Amino acid sequence: MNHDELPAYGLWSLVFINSAIFIMFAYSFAPPKTSRDWRSFSAFSAFLVALFAEMYGFPLTIYLLSGWLTTKVPGVNWYAHDSGHLLETLFGWRGNPHFGPFHILSQVLIFGGFILTAAAWKVLYRAQKDRRLATTGPYARLRHPQYAGFILVMTGFLFQWPTIITGLMYPILIYMYVRLARREERDALAEFGAEYERYAAAVPGFFPRLGKQPPAVSGDERHAH
């Protein structure tokens, strides 16, 4: 059997394996603690399952858009697995889509997002253990680096394998993360008061200020008070 004859979809075992790997990966980097954490983690997990269900199970997006896709780029076997990398195919990438610009960008965003989330979790865990405000590491640049990391991961997957369902879920998940972030800010303000006010005034929530280190309140400054 040659490569073209290999089944492109209906590989539900790969749906399960990939979903499990990435969900466990995310859990190891940012294990949920509160009910709010579990809600956001469950939504992120649902995003991953929906993604891999189309990537390896049934290509719902390609099926629904097959008429438009065939008209837009004729002569393409849209049910071949490589064609599922829609951005590469639509923009005329002729080589292996795994080496295409959108796929490379997606890998940078996905791994960068997980690295950011992992680095933030280490800082947050130590801060929570010591009952102090997390202001070092990624928290010196962003107030919500863990949520920003998950958003980077989702953005990366959209570049790699865009689908209708994950495209619809994407803004909903961002809205959910923003709401969770606002709630956590209110909790932090109630616990740390003026210290958190100074920190929030100096450090942006989701988009870092490039080129300079924000004057956040450090752990040493806090203990000095």
C-alpha positions in Angstrom: 0.0 0.0 0.0 1.5 3.4 -1.0 1.2 6.6 0.9 -1.7 7.9 -1.1 -3.7 4.8 -0.3 -3.3 5.1 3.4 -6.6 6.2 5.2 -6.6 9.9 5.9 -9.4 9.9 8.5 -11.4 7.6 10.6 -8.3 7.1 12.8 -10.1 7.5 16.1 -7.4 5.9 18.1 -5.1 8.8 17.1 -7.9 11.2 18.2 -7.8 9.6 21.6 -4.0 9.4 21.9 -3.3 12.9 20.7 -6.1 14.4 22.9 -4.9 12.5 25.9 -1.2 13.5 25.4 -1.9 17.2 25.0 -4.5 17.3 27.8 -2.1 15.6 30.2 0.7 17.9 28.9 -1.5 20.9 29.8 -2.5 19.4 33.1 1.2 18.9 34.1 2.0 22.5 33.3 -1.0 24.0 35.0 -2.9 21.6 37.2 -6.4 23.0 38.1 -6.9 23.8 41.8 -10.2 25.6 42.0 -13.6 25.1 40.3 -12.8 28.1 38.1 -9.5 26.4 37.1 -11.4 23.2 36.2 -14.0 25.0 34.1 -11.3 26.7 32.0 -9.3 23.5 31.8 -12.3 21.6 30.7 -13.1 24.1 27.9 -9.5 24.0 26.8 -9.7 20.2 26.7 -12.9 20.3 24.7 -11.1 22.6 22.2 -8.3 19.9 21.8 -10.8 17.0 21.4 -12.7 19.0 18.7 -9.5 19.8 16.9 -8.1 16.2 16.8 -11.5 14.8 16.0 -11.4 16.7 12.7 -7.7 16.2 12.2 -7.8 12.4 12.4 -11.5 11.4 12.8 -14.0 13.1 10.5 -13.1 16.3 8.5 -16.3 18.1 9.1 -15.0 21.5 8.0 -13.7 20.2 4.7 -16.9 18.3 4.2 -19.0 21.4 4.8 -16.8 23.7 2.7 -15.9 21.1 0.0 -17.9 23.0 -2.7 -16.2 26.3 -2.0 -12.8 24.8 -1.6 -13.0 22.9 -4.9 -14.0 26.1 -6.7 -11.2 28.1 -4.9 -8.4 25.6 -5.5 -9.4 23.1 -8.2 -7.5 19.9 -8.7 -6.8 19.3 -5.0 -7.8 16.1 -3.2 -9.4 17.9 -0.3 -9.9 14.6 1.6 -6.2 13.8 1.6 -4.8 14.4 5.0 -2.2 17.0 3.9 -5.0 19.1 2.4 -6.4 19.5 5.9 -3.6 22.1 6.5 -6.0 24.5 4.9 -3.8 27.7 5.1 -0.9 26.1 3.4 -3.1 24.6 0.6 -5.2 27.8 0.1 -2.1 30.0 -0.1 -0.5 27.7 -2.7 2.3 26.0 -0.6 3.5 23.2 -2.9 5.8 21.3 -0.5 5.2 19.2 2.5 2.7 21.2 4.6 4.5 20.3 7.8 7.4 22.6 6.6 5.1 25.3 5.4 5.1 28.8 7.0 1.8 28.5 8.8 2.7 25.1 10.3 6.1 26.4 11.5 4.4 29.5 13.0 1.9 27.2 14.7 4.7 25.1 16.3 6.4 28.2 17.6 3.1 29.4 19.1 2.2 26.0 20.6 5.5 25.3 22.2 6.0 28.9 23.2 2.6 28.8 24.9 3.3 25.7 26.8 6.7 27.0 27.9 5.1 30.2 29.1 2.4 28.3 31.0 5.0 26.0 32.6 7.3 28.9 33.7 4.3 30.8 35.1 3.1 27.8 37.1 6.4 27.4 38.8 6.4 31.0 40.0 2.7 30.9 40.9 3.1 27.7 42.9 5.9 29.1 45.0 4.1 32.4 45.6 0.9 30.6 46.7 2.9 28.4 49.0 4.5 31.4 50.6 1.2 33.4 50.6 2.6 36.2 48.6 1.9 37.9 45.3 3.5 36.4 42.2 5.5 39.2 40.5 8.6 37.5 39.2 9.4 35.5 36.0 6.6 35.7 33.5 4.5 37.6 36.1 7.0 40.5 35.8 5.8 41.0 32.2 2.1 39.8 32.4 -0.4 39.5 35.1 -2.0 36.4 33.5 0.8 34.5 31.8 -0.9 31.1 32.2 -4.0 32.2 30.4 -1.9 34.0 27.7 0.0 30.7 27.3 -3.2 28.7 26.6 -4.3 31.4 24.2 -1.0 31.0 22.3 -1.5 27.3 22.1 -5.0 27.6 20.7 -3.9 30.2 18.2 -1.1 27.9 17.1 -3.5 25.0 16.5 -5.8 27.3 14.5 -2.9 28.2 12.2 -2.0 24.5 11.9 -5.4 23.0 11.4 -8.3 25.5 11.2 -11.8 24.2 11.7 -15.2 25.7 12.0 -15.8 24.3 15.5 -12.5 25.4 17.0 -12.8 28.7 15.2 -16.2 29.2 17.0 -14.8 28.0 20.3 -11.7 30.2 20.1 -13.4 33.6 21.0 -15.6 31.9 23.6 -12.5 30.5 25.3 -10.7 33.9 25.2 -13.8 35.5 26.7 -13.8 32.8 29.4 -10.1 33.4 30.2 -10.6 37.2 30.4 -13.6 36.7 32.8 -11.6 34.3 34.9 -8.7 36.8 35.0 -10.9 39.6 36.1 -12.3 37.5 38.9 -8.8 36.5 40.0 -7.8 40.2 40.0 -10.7 41.0 42.3 -9.6 38.2 44.6 -6.0 39.4 44.6 -7.0 42.9 45.2 -9.0 41.8 48.3 -6.1 39.8 49.6 -3.1 42.1 48.8 -4.8 45.5 48.6 -2.5 48.4 47.6 0.3 46.1 46.7 -1.8 44.5 43.9 -2.9 47.9 42.8 0.7 49.0 42.3 1.4 45.7 40.5 -1.6 46.0 38.2 -0.8 49.6 37.3 2.7 48.6 36.3 2.2 45.2 34.5 -0.2 44.6 31.6 -2.7 41.7 31.7 -2.2 39.8 28.5 0.1 41.8 26.1 3.6 42.5 27.4 5.3 45.9 26.9 8.2 45.2 24.7 11.6 46.8 25.1 11.5 47.6 28.8 11.1 45.8 32.1 8.0 47.0 33.9 8.6 48.3 37.5 6.6 45.5 39.1 6.6 44.9 42.9 9.1 42.2 43.6 8.9 39.6 46.2 11.8 41.3 48.1 10.0 44.6 48.0 6.9 43.0 49.5 8.8 41.4 52.4 10.4 44.7 53.1 7.1 46.3 53.9 
